[in-house]
Amino acid sequence: MRRTSTRRCTITKRAAFFGYEPSLLHLGAIYREGTHVARDMQRAVDYLKMAARNGSADAAARLGYIYEIGENGYSKDIEQALDYYFQAARQNNVVALHNLGSLTYHGRDGMPQDTEAALLFWGRAAKLGDVKSQRKFGRLLYETGDVEEALRFLRLAAEQGDDEAQKLIRQIEGD
């Protein structure tokens, strides 16, 4: 079993050497999580940056998160996080859109609180099928007075098993 993992990692590294984006993304994840190798955030970030430069929205979203929270001691840098999130969001990456919605809704890390921006980001992710964004977008629509549309998105999330969305529906319909 160990030999197969080592062989697979070697092939992945060779493919990454030639700029193959899925391999770069995979190596970034391996080093970030410490799967089959010692955890190495610098290597993880280096591979993810290469993947992001090659157009990987997933890599850009992961980098955004690493910079947003300062993951595993890596430097927290909200400007870098935003750059990577926007790169991924332009490619309709729901993780980046959701996280941008959260940052703008809550006004965290020096960002001003902006409900309109949160509506935009969560709405886009919700329309792309992201369950958490459907719930948050629905709740925000309800807060702004659009009950019918709020219930539509909350029901979409509830149909996918989101318990919090189901609870919000019951609260709204009980009002």
PyMOL commands that place a pseudoatom at each C-alpha (Angstrom):
pseudoatom trace, name=CA, resn=MET, resi=1, chain=A, elem=C, hetatm=0, pos=[0.000, 0.000, 0.000]
pseudoatom trace, name=CA, resn=ARG, resi=2, chain=A, elem=C, hetatm=0, pos=[2.772, 2.453, 0.919]
pseudoatom trace, name=CA, resn=ARG, resi=3, chain=A, elem=C, hetatm=0, pos=[4.583, 1.748, -2.339]
pseudoatom trace, name=CA, resn=THR, resi=4, chain=A, elem=C, hetatm=0, pos=[1.466, 2.584, -4.376]
pseudoatom trace, name=CA, resn=SER, resi=5, chain=A, elem=C, hetatm=0, pos=[1.042, 5.909, -2.520]
pseudoatom trace, name=CA, resn=THR, resi=6, chain=A, elem=C, hetatm=0, pos=[4.699, 6.769, -3.084]
pseudoatom trace, name=CA, resn=ARG, resi=7, chain=A, elem=C, hetatm=0, pos=[4.464, 5.902, -6.792]
pseudoatom trace, name=CA, resn=ARG, resi=8, chain=A, elem=C, hetatm=0, pos=[1.286, 7.961, -7.164]
pseudoatom trace, name=CA, resn=CYS, resi=9, chain=A, elem=C, hetatm=0, pos=[2.930, 10.936, -5.425]
pseudoatom trace, name=CA, resn=THR, resi=10, chain=A, elem=C, hetatm=0, pos=[5.983, 10.666, -7.723]
pseudoatom trace, name=CA, resn=ILE, resi=11, chain=A, elem=C, hetatm=0, pos=[3.765, 10.665, -10.821]
pseudoatom trace, name=CA, resn=THR, resi=12, chain=A, elem=C, hetatm=0, pos=[1.828, 13.631, -9.459]
pseudoatom trace, name=CA, resn=LYS, resi=13, chain=A, elem=C, hetatm=0, pos=[5.078, 15.535, -8.838]
pseudoatom trace, name=CA, resn=ARG, resi=14, chain=A, elem=C, hetatm=0, pos=[6.259, 14.828, -12.376]
pseudoatom trace, name=CA, resn=ALA, resi=15, chain=A, elem=C, hetatm=0, pos=[2.980, 16.037, -13.834]
pseudoatom trace, name=CA, resn=ALA, resi=16, chain=A, elem=C, hetatm=0, pos=[3.158, 19.134, -11.629]
pseudoatom trace, name=CA, resn=PHE, resi=17, chain=A, elem=C, hetatm=0, pos=[6.667, 19.828, -12.906]
pseudoatom trace, name=CA, resn=PHE, resi=18, chain=A, elem=C, hetatm=0, pos=[5.138, 20.234, -16.353]
pseudoatom trace, name=CA, resn=GLY, resi=19, chain=A, elem=C, hetatm=0, pos=[2.481, 22.595, -14.990]
pseudoatom trace, name=CA, resn=TYR, resi=20, chain=A, elem=C, hetatm=0, pos=[-0.425, 20.161, -15.004]
pseudoatom trace, name=CA, resn=GLU, resi=21, chain=A, elem=C, hetatm=0, pos=[-2.961, 22.122, -12.922]
pseudoatom trace, name=CA, resn=PRO, resi=22, chain=A, elem=C, hetatm=0, pos=[-4.803, 19.164, -11.301]
pseudoatom trace, name=CA, resn=SER, resi=23, chain=A, elem=C, hetatm=0, pos=[-1.471, 17.788, -10.069]
pseudoatom trace, name=CA, resn=LEU, resi=24, chain=A, elem=C, hetatm=0, pos=[-0.416, 21.166, -8.692]
pseudoatom trace, name=CA, resn=LEU, resi=25, chain=A, elem=C, hetatm=0, pos=[-3.745, 21.443, -6.869]
pseudoatom trace, name=CA, resn=HIS, resi=26, chain=A, elem=C, hetatm=0, pos=[-3.411, 17.887, -5.565]
pseudoatom trace, name=CA, resn=LEU, resi=27, chain=A, elem=C, hetatm=0, pos=[0.132, 18.466, -4.275]
pseudoatom trace, name=CA, resn=GLY, resi=28, chain=A, elem=C, hetatm=0, pos=[-0.995, 21.682, -2.605]
pseudoatom trace, name=CA, resn=ALA, resi=29, chain=A, elem=C, hetatm=0, pos=[-3.712, 19.723, -0.794]
pseudoatom trace, name=CA, resn=ILE, resi=30, chain=A, elem=C, hetatm=0, pos=[-1.316, 16.906, 0.152]
pseudoatom trace, name=CA, resn=TYR, resi=31, chain=A, elem=C, hetatm=0, pos=[1.195, 19.294, 1.744]
pseudoatom trace, name=CA, resn=ARG, resi=32, chain=A, elem=C, hetatm=0, pos=[-1.538, 21.414, 3.357]
pseudoatom trace, name=CA, resn=GLU, resi=33, chain=A, elem=C, hetatm=0, pos=[-3.113, 18.396, 5.026]
pseudoatom trace, name=CA, resn=GLY, resi=34, chain=A, elem=C, hetatm=0, pos=[0.057, 16.373, 5.585]
pseudoatom trace, name=CA, resn=THR, resi=35, chain=A, elem=C, hetatm=0, pos=[-1.304, 13.378, 3.654]
pseudoatom trace, name=CA, resn=HIS, resi=36, chain=A, elem=C, hetatm=0, pos=[1.503, 10.862, 2.939]
pseudoatom trace, name=CA, resn=VAL, resi=37, chain=A, elem=C, hetatm=0, pos=[4.053, 13.647, 3.555]
pseudoatom trace, name=CA, resn=ALA, resi=38, chain=A, elem=C, hetatm=0, pos=[4.980, 15.933, 6.418]
pseudoatom trace, name=CA, resn=ARG, resi=39, chain=A, elem=C, hetatm=0, pos=[2.675, 18.965, 6.557]
pseudoatom trace, name=CA, resn=ASP, resi=40, chain=A, elem=C, hetatm=0, pos=[4.452, 21.869, 4.893]
pseudoatom trace, name=CA, resn=MET, resi=41, chain=A, elem=C, hetatm=0, pos=[2.393, 25.033, 4.475]
pseudoatom trace, name=CA, resn=GLN, resi=42, chain=A, elem=C, hetatm=0, pos=[5.067, 26.819, 2.438]
pseudoatom trace, name=CA, resn=ARG, resi=43, chain=A, elem=C, hetatm=0, pos=[5.144, 24.003, -0.110]
pseudoatom trace, name=CA, resn=ALA, resi=44, chain=A, elem=C, hetatm=0, pos=[1.339, 23.811, -0.059]
pseudoatom trace, name=CA, resn=VAL, resi=45, chain=A, elem=C, hetatm=0, pos=[1.037, 27.523, -0.787]
pseudoatom trace, name=CA, resn=ASP, resi=46, chain=A, elem=C, hetatm=0, pos=[3.701, 27.333, -3.505]
pseudoatom trace, name=CA, resn=TYR, resi=47, chain=A, elem=C, hetatm=0, pos=[1.872, 24.511, -5.316]
pseudoatom trace, name=CA, resn=LEU, resi=48, chain=A, elem=C, hetatm=0, pos=[-1.510, 26.201, -4.872]
pseudoatom trace, name=CA, resn=LYS, resi=49, chain=A, elem=C, hetatm=0, pos=[-0.118, 29.464, -6.272]
pseudoatom trace, name=CA, resn=MET, resi=50, chain=A, elem=C, hetatm=0, pos=[1.194, 27.636, -9.329]
pseudoatom trace, name=CA, resn=ALA, resi=51, chain=A, elem=C, hetatm=0, pos=[-2.205, 25.966, -9.803]
pseudoatom trace, name=CA, resn=ALA, resi=52, chain=A, elem=C, hetatm=0, pos=[-3.997, 29.307, -9.378]
pseudoatom trace, name=CA, resn=ARG, resi=53, chain=A, elem=C, hetatm=0, pos=[-1.688, 30.912, -11.962]
pseudoatom trace, name=CA, resn=ASN, resi=54, chain=A, elem=C, hetatm=0, pos=[-2.646, 28.071, -14.300]
pseudoatom trace, name=CA, resn=GLY, resi=55, chain=A, elem=C, hetatm=0, pos=[-6.325, 28.931, -13.845]
pseudoatom trace, name=CA, resn=SER, resi=56, chain=A, elem=C, hetatm=0, pos=[-7.478, 26.723, -10.969]
pseudoatom trace, name=CA, resn=ALA, resi=57, chain=A, elem=C, hetatm=0, pos=[-10.399, 28.371, -9.202]
pseudoatom trace, name=CA, resn=ASP, resi=58, chain=A, elem=C, hetatm=0, pos=[-10.222, 25.714, -6.460]
pseudoatom trace, name=CA, resn=ALA, resi=59, chain=A, elem=C, hetatm=0, pos=[-6.579, 26.558, -5.766]
pseudoatom trace, name=CA, resn=ALA, resi=60, chain=A, elem=C, hetatm=0, pos=[-7.378, 30.285, -5.662]
pseudoatom trace, name=CA, resn=ALA, resi=61, chain=A, elem=C, hetatm=0, pos=[-10.259, 29.686, -3.230]
pseudoatom trace, name=CA, resn=ARG, resi=62, chain=A, elem=C, hetatm=0, pos=[-8.015, 27.555, -0.976]
pseudoatom trace, name=CA, resn=LEU, resi=63, chain=A, elem=C, hetatm=0, pos=[-5.340, 30.256, -1.020]
pseudoatom trace, name=CA, resn=GLY, resi=64, chain=A, elem=C, hetatm=0, pos=[-7.968, 32.847, -0.156]
pseudoatom trace, name=CA, resn=TYR, resi=65, chain=A, elem=C, hetatm=0, pos=[-8.961, 30.804, 2.877]
pseudoatom trace, name=CA, resn=ILE, resi=66, chain=A, elem=C, hetatm=0, pos=[-5.354, 30.231, 3.960]
pseudoatom trace, name=CA, resn=TYR, resi=67, chain=A, elem=C, hetatm=0, pos=[-4.696, 33.980, 3.831]
pseudoatom trace, name=CA, resn=GLU, resi=68, chain=A, elem=C, hetatm=0, pos=[-8.050, 34.889, 5.389]
pseudoatom trace, name=CA, resn=ILE, resi=69, chain=A, elem=C, hetatm=0, pos=[-7.537, 32.870, 8.552]
pseudoatom trace, name=CA, resn=GLY, resi=70, chain=A, elem=C, hetatm=0, pos=[-3.754, 32.573, 8.693]
pseudoatom trace, name=CA, resn=GLU, resi=71, chain=A, elem=C, hetatm=0, pos=[-4.037, 28.788, 8.512]
pseudoatom trace, name=CA, resn=ASN, resi=72, chain=A, elem=C, hetatm=0, pos=[-1.451, 26.708, 10.390]
pseudoatom trace, name=CA, resn=GLY, resi=73, chain=A, elem=C, hetatm=0, pos=[0.597, 29.745, 11.282]
pseudoatom trace, name=CA, resn=TYR, resi=74, chain=A, elem=C, hetatm=0, pos=[0.728, 30.993, 7.717]
pseudoatom trace, name=CA, resn=SER, resi=75, chain=A, elem=C, hetatm=0, pos=[0.559, 34.784, 7.602]
pseudoatom trace, name=CA, resn=LYS, resi=76, chain=A, elem=C, hetatm=0, pos=[-2.926, 36.260, 7.705]
pseudoatom trace, name=CA, resn=ASP, resi=77, chain=A, elem=C, hetatm=0, pos=[-3.318, 38.756, 4.862]
pseudoatom trace, name=CA, resn=ILE, resi=78, chain=A, elem=C, hetatm=0, pos=[-6.843, 39.923, 4.025]
pseudoatom trace, name=CA, resn=GLU, resi=79, chain=A, elem=C, hetatm=0, pos=[-5.748, 41.741, 0.849]
pseudoatom trace, name=CA, resn=GLN, resi=80, chain=A, elem=C, hetatm=0, pos=[-4.184, 38.545, -0.508]
pseudoatom trace, name=CA, resn=ALA, resi=81, chain=A, elem=C, hetatm=0, pos=[-7.273, 36.598, 0.570]
pseudoatom trace, name=CA, resn=LEU, resi=82, chain=A, elem=C, hetatm=0, pos=[-9.531, 38.987, -1.345]
pseudoatom trace, name=CA, resn=ASP, resi=83, chain=A, elem=C, hetatm=0, pos=[-7.343, 38.835, -4.446]
pseudoatom trace, name=CA, resn=TYR, resi=84, chain=A, elem=C, hetatm=0, pos=[-7.527, 35.048, -4.514]
pseudoatom trace, name=CA, resn=TYR, resi=85, chain=A, elem=C, hetatm=0, pos=[-11.224, 34.921, -3.626]
pseudoatom trace, name=CA, resn=PHE, resi=86, chain=A, elem=C, hetatm=0, pos=[-12.063, 37.326, -6.459]
pseudoatom trace, name=CA, resn=GLN, resi=87, chain=A, elem=C, hetatm=0, pos=[-9.929, 35.305, -8.881]
pseudoatom trace, name=CA, resn=ALA, resi=88, chain=A, elem=C, hetatm=0, pos=[-11.928, 32.197, -7.967]
pseudoatom trace, name=CA, resn=ALA, resi=89, chain=A, elem=C, hetatm=0, pos=[-15.268, 34.043, -7.848]
pseudoatom trace, name=CA, resn=ARG, resi=90, chain=A, elem=C, hetatm=0, pos=[-14.801, 35.236, -11.441]
pseudoatom trace, name=CA, resn=GLN, resi=91, chain=A, elem=C, hetatm=0, pos=[-14.876, 31.518, -12.325]
pseudoatom trace, name=CA, resn=ASN, resi=92, chain=A, elem=C, hetatm=0, pos=[-18.061, 30.969, -10.259]
pseudoatom trace, name=CA, resn=ASN, resi=93, chain=A, elem=C, hetatm=0, pos=[-16.292, 29.095, -7.472]
pseudoatom trace, name=CA, resn=VAL, resi=94, chain=A, elem=C, hetatm=0, pos=[-19.003, 28.748, -4.809]
pseudoatom trace, name=CA, resn=VAL, resi=95, chain=A, elem=C, hetatm=0, pos=[-16.533, 28.501, -1.908]
pseudoatom trace, name=CA, resn=ALA, resi=96, chain=A, elem=C, hetatm=0, pos=[-14.984, 31.841, -2.819]
pseudoatom trace, name=CA, resn=LEU, resi=97, chain=A, elem=C, hetatm=0, pos=[-18.379, 33.444, -3.414]
pseudoatom trace, name=CA, resn=HIS, resi=98, chain=A, elem=C, hetatm=0, pos=[-19.684, 32.131, -0.079]
pseudoatom trace, name=CA, resn=ASN, resi=99, chain=A, elem=C, hetatm=0, pos=[-16.612, 33.336, 1.803]
pseudoatom trace, name=CA, resn=LEU, resi=100, chain=A, elem=C, hetatm=0, pos=[-16.801, 36.766, 0.157]
pseudoatom trace, name=CA, resn=GLY, resi=101, chain=A, elem=C, hetatm=0, pos=[-20.436, 36.925, 1.237]
pseudoatom trace, name=CA, resn=SER, resi=102, chain=A, elem=C, hetatm=0, pos=[-19.460, 36.127, 4.818]
pseudoatom trace, name=CA, resn=LEU, resi=103, chain=A, elem=C, hetatm=0, pos=[-16.622, 38.653, 4.872]
pseudoatom trace, name=CA, resn=THR, resi=104, chain=A, elem=C, hetatm=0, pos=[-18.822, 41.450, 3.556]
pseudoatom trace, name=CA, resn=TYR, resi=105, chain=A, elem=C, hetatm=0, pos=[-21.905, 40.588, 5.621]
pseudoatom trace, name=CA, resn=HIS, resi=106, chain=A, elem=C, hetatm=0, pos=[-19.997, 40.469, 8.893]
pseudoatom trace, name=CA, resn=GLY, resi=107, chain=A, elem=C, hetatm=0, pos=[-17.490, 43.206, 8.036]
pseudoatom trace, name=CA, resn=ARG, resi=108, chain=A, elem=C, hetatm=0, pos=[-14.563, 41.197, 9.355]
pseudoatom trace, name=CA, resn=ASP, resi=109, chain=A, elem=C, hetatm=0, pos=[-10.845, 41.884, 9.258]
pseudoatom trace, name=CA, resn=GLY, resi=110, chain=A, elem=C, hetatm=0, pos=[-11.080, 45.570, 8.483]
pseudoatom trace, name=CA, resn=MET, resi=111, chain=A, elem=C, hetatm=0, pos=[-13.666, 45.169, 5.760]
pseudoatom trace, name=CA, resn=PRO, resi=112, chain=A, elem=C, hetatm=0, pos=[-16.724, 47.384, 6.038]
pseudoatom trace, name=CA, resn=GLN, resi=113, chain=A, elem=C, hetatm=0, pos=[-20.031, 45.618, 6.626]
pseudoatom trace, name=CA, resn=ASP, resi=114, chain=A, elem=C, hetatm=0, pos=[-21.874, 45.615, 3.283]
pseudoatom trace, name=CA, resn=THR, resi=115, chain=A, elem=C, hetatm=0, pos=[-25.244, 43.860, 3.069]
pseudoatom trace, name=CA, resn=GLU, resi=116, chain=A, elem=C, hetatm=0, pos=[-25.648, 44.618, -0.644]
pseudoatom trace, name=CA, resn=ALA, resi=117, chain=A, elem=C, hetatm=0, pos=[-22.325, 42.929, -1.459]
pseudoatom trace, name=CA, resn=ALA, resi=118, chain=A, elem=C, hetatm=0, pos=[-23.264, 39.945, 0.714]
pseudoatom trace, name=CA, resn=LEU, resi=119, chain=A, elem=C, hetatm=0, pos=[-26.558, 39.653, -1.197]
pseudoatom trace, name=CA, resn=LEU, resi=120, chain=A, elem=C, hetatm=0, pos=[-24.635, 39.674, -4.461]
pseudoatom trace, name=CA, resn=PHE, resi=121, chain=A, elem=C, hetatm=0, pos=[-22.045, 37.062, -3.436]
pseudoatom trace, name=CA, resn=TRP, resi=122, chain=A, elem=C, hetatm=0, pos=[-24.382, 34.714, -1.555]
pseudoatom trace, name=CA, resn=GLY, resi=123, chain=A, elem=C, hetatm=0, pos=[-27.013, 35.116, -4.266]
pseudoatom trace, name=CA, resn=ARG, resi=124, chain=A, elem=C, hetatm=0, pos=[-24.604, 34.081, -6.992]
pseudoatom trace, name=CA, resn=ALA, resi=125, chain=A, elem=C, hetatm=0, pos=[-23.392, 31.069, -4.981]
pseudoatom trace, name=CA, resn=ALA, resi=126, chain=A, elem=C, hetatm=0, pos=[-26.983, 30.165, -4.062]
pseudoatom trace, name=CA, resn=LYS, resi=127, chain=A, elem=C, hetatm=0, pos=[-28.031, 30.190, -7.710]
pseudoatom trace, name=CA, resn=LEU, resi=128, chain=A, elem=C, hetatm=0, pos=[-25.078, 27.904, -8.461]
pseudoatom trace, name=CA, resn=GLY, resi=129, chain=A, elem=C, hetatm=0, pos=[-26.471, 25.418, -5.907]
pseudoatom trace, name=CA, resn=ASP, resi=130, chain=A, elem=C, hetatm=0, pos=[-24.366, 26.026, -2.784]
pseudoatom trace, name=CA, resn=VAL, resi=131, chain=A, elem=C, hetatm=0, pos=[-26.541, 24.922, 0.143]
pseudoatom trace, name=CA, resn=LYS, resi=132, chain=A, elem=C, hetatm=0, pos=[-25.018, 27.168, 2.824]
pseudoatom trace, name=CA, resn=SER, resi=133, chain=A, elem=C, hetatm=0, pos=[-25.286, 30.155, 0.506]
pseudoatom trace, name=CA, resn=GLN, resi=134, chain=A, elem=C, hetatm=0, pos=[-28.904, 29.295, -0.289]
pseudoatom trace, name=CA, resn=ARG, resi=135, chain=A, elem=C, hetatm=0, pos=[-29.686, 29.379, 3.436]
pseudoatom trace, name=CA, resn=LYS, resi=136, chain=A, elem=C, hetatm=0, pos=[-27.769, 32.590, 4.117]
pseudoatom trace, name=CA, resn=PHE, resi=137, chain=A, elem=C, hetatm=0, pos=[-29.132, 34.278, 0.994]
pseudoatom trace, name=CA, resn=GLY, resi=138, chain=A, elem=C, hetatm=0, pos=[-32.664, 33.232, 1.949]
pseudoatom trace, name=CA, resn=ARG, resi=139, chain=A, elem=C, hetatm=0, pos=[-32.249, 34.556, 5.468]
pseudoatom trace, name=CA, resn=LEU, resi=140, chain=A, elem=C, hetatm=0, pos=[-30.854, 37.832, 4.168]
pseudoatom trace, name=CA, resn=LEU, resi=141, chain=A, elem=C, hetatm=0, pos=[-33.686, 38.170, 1.659]
pseudoatom trace, name=CA, resn=TYR, resi=142, chain=A, elem=C, hetatm=0, pos=[-36.136, 37.678, 4.521]
pseudoatom trace, name=CA, resn=GLU, resi=143, chain=A, elem=C, hetatm=0, pos=[-34.353, 40.361, 6.559]
pseudoatom trace, name=CA, resn=THR, resi=144, chain=A, elem=C, hetatm=0, pos=[-34.700, 42.767, 3.623]
pseudoatom trace, name=CA, resn=GLY, resi=145, chain=A, elem=C, hetatm=0, pos=[-38.425, 42.007, 3.287]
pseudoatom trace, name=CA, resn=ASP, resi=146, chain=A, elem=C, hetatm=0, pos=[-38.532, 39.672, 0.280]
pseudoatom trace, name=CA, resn=VAL, resi=147, chain=A, elem=C, hetatm=0, pos=[-40.353, 36.811, 2.012]
pseudoatom trace, name=CA, resn=GLU, resi=148, chain=A, elem=C, hetatm=0, pos=[-41.434, 34.913, -1.101]
pseudoatom trace, name=CA, resn=GLU, resi=149, chain=A, elem=C, hetatm=0, pos=[-37.938, 34.793, -2.613]
pseudoatom trace, name=CA, resn=ALA, resi=150, chain=A, elem=C, hetatm=0, pos=[-36.449, 34.048, 0.807]
pseudoatom trace, name=CA, resn=LEU, resi=151, chain=A, elem=C, hetatm=0, pos=[-38.663, 30.998, 1.188]
pseudoatom trace, name=CA, resn=ARG, resi=152, chain=A, elem=C, hetatm=0, pos=[-37.754, 29.818, -2.311]
pseudoatom trace, name=CA, resn=PHE, resi=153, chain=A, elem=C, hetatm=0, pos=[-34.034, 29.707, -1.481]
pseudoatom trace, name=CA, resn=LEU, resi=154, chain=A, elem=C, hetatm=0, pos=[-34.569, 28.359, 2.007]
pseudoatom trace, name=CA, resn=ARG, resi=155, chain=A, elem=C, hetatm=0, pos=[-36.634, 25.521, 0.529]
pseudoatom trace, name=CA, resn=LEU, resi=156, chain=A, elem=C, hetatm=0, pos=[-33.848, 24.732, -1.935]
pseudoatom trace, name=CA, resn=ALA, resi=157, chain=A, elem=C, hetatm=0, pos=[-31.419, 24.398, 0.978]
pseudoatom trace, name=CA, resn=ALA, resi=158, chain=A, elem=C, hetatm=0, pos=[-33.924, 22.444, 3.090]
pseudoatom trace, name=CA, resn=GLU, resi=159, chain=A, elem=C, hetatm=0, pos=[-34.535, 19.980, 0.233]
pseudoatom trace, name=CA, resn=GLN, resi=160, chain=A, elem=C, hetatm=0, pos=[-30.817, 19.223, 0.338]
pseudoatom trace, name=CA, resn=GLY, resi=161, chain=A, elem=C, hetatm=0, pos=[-30.966, 18.448, 4.046]
pseudoatom trace, name=CA, resn=ASP, resi=162, chain=A, elem=C, hetatm=0, pos=[-30.036, 21.779, 5.612]
pseudoatom trace, name=CA, resn=ASP, resi=163, chain=A, elem=C, hetatm=0, pos=[-31.616, 21.634, 9.081]
pseudoatom trace, name=CA, resn=GLU, resi=164, chain=A, elem=C, hetatm=0, pos=[-31.071, 25.333, 9.763]
pseudoatom trace, name=CA, resn=ALA, resi=165, chain=A, elem=C, hetatm=0, pos=[-32.961, 26.226, 6.586]
pseudoatom trace, name=CA, resn=GLN, resi=166, chain=A, elem=C, hetatm=0, pos=[-35.844, 23.987, 7.673]
pseudoatom trace, name=CA, resn=LYS, resi=167, chain=A, elem=C, hetatm=0, pos=[-35.897, 25.751, 11.038]
pseudoatom trace, name=CA, resn=LEU, resi=168, chain=A, elem=C, hetatm=0, pos=[-35.943, 29.182, 9.369]
pseudoatom trace, name=CA, resn=ILE, resi=169, chain=A, elem=C, hetatm=0, pos=[-38.826, 28.136, 7.123]
pseudoatom trace, name=CA, resn=ARG, resi=170, chain=A, elem=C, hetatm=0, pos=[-40.860, 27.080, 10.143]
pseudoatom trace, name=CA, resn=GLN, resi=171, chain=A, elem=C, hetatm=0, pos=[-40.095, 30.381, 11.875]
pseudoatom trace, name=CA, resn=ILE, resi=172, chain=A, elem=C, hetatm=0, pos=[-41.050, 32.456, 8.833]
pseudoatom trace, name=CA, resn=GLU, resi=173, chain=A, elem=C, hetatm=0, pos=[-44.225, 30.531, 8.110]
pseudoatom trace, name=CA, resn=GLY, resi=174, chain=A, elem=C, hetatm=0, pos=[-45.147, 30.720, 11.792]
pseudoatom trace, name=CA, resn=ASP, resi=175, chain=A, elem=C, hetatm=0, pos=[-44.900, 34.528, 11.702]
for i in range(1, 175): cmd.bond("trace and resi %d" % i, "trace and resi %d" % (i + 1))
show_as sticks, trace
zoom trace
